[in-house]
Amino acid sequence: MNVFGIGLPEMALILVIALLVFGPKKLPEIGRSMGKAIRGFQDASKEFENEFKREAEQLEQAVTTQSLPESKEAVTAESNNHATTSSQQG
């Protein structure tokens, strides 16, 4: 098991040092606090990612909406041009 480049022996050593420094009564409280902090960070990063995706979709829709009328005008102009050319030839 290798988490953040730290193996099992290193994790055990960190746990023993934390136990000696903070004591057995404070260690669960510190673990809960760290867990809540990590969970909060994960929630914030997911919210940021969702907001980023939402903005990207809105920009994509805006670009598609702007290019759509131009495409219709180009098709209409081309079909009118083609009709004029056909009528002039016939």
N, C-alpha and C positions, 0 to 999 in steps of 0.2 A: 504494500500500500504506500503510495507516494503522493502526498498532498502538498502542493506548492513547493515541491522540491525537498520536502521534509519527510524522511522515512519514519518507520515505527520506533526505532530506538531514540531518535531525536525528539519525537513527540512525547515519549515516556519521560525523557529527561526534563523537558519543558514542564510537563505536568507535575513531576516531583518538585522542581524548583518553585513552581507556583504554589504548590501545597505548603512548602516550607515558608514561603514569604507571606502568603495571605492567610494561611490556616485552614483547617477543614470546614469551618463554619462559613467563611466568606467565599470559598471557592464556588459553590453552587450559585450563589447570588451573582458573582462575576460572570459565570457561564451564561446565566439567563440574560444578563445585561448585554453581553456580547452577541448572543443569539438574536435578541430584539434589534440590536443595531444592524446586524447583518441582514436581517429580514427587512428592515426599513430601507436599507440601501438597495436590496433586490427589488422591492416594490417601486422605489423611485426610478430605478433604471428601466423597469418594464414600462412605467408610465411615460418616461422620456421616449422610449422606443416606439410606443403606440402613437404618441403625439407626432413624432417624426414621420412615421408611416402615413398618418392622416394628412399631414401637410404636403407630403410628396404626392399623395393621390389627388389632393385638391389642385396642386400645380399641374399635374398631368391632365386632369380634366379641363383646366383652364386653357392649356395649350391646345388640347384636342378641340375644344369648343371654338377657339379663335381660328384654327386652321380649317375647320369644317366649312364655314361660310366662304372662305377663300377658295376652297376646292370646288364648291358648288358654282361659284362665279366662273372659275376657270373651265369647268365642264360645260356650263351654259354658253360661255363665249366660244369655246371650241366647237360645240354643236351648232351654234349660230354661224360660225365661220364655215363649217363643213356644209351646212345647208345653203349658204350663199354661194359657195364654190360649186356645189352640185347644180344649183339652178342656173348658174352662169354657163356651165358646161353643156347642160341639156337644152 
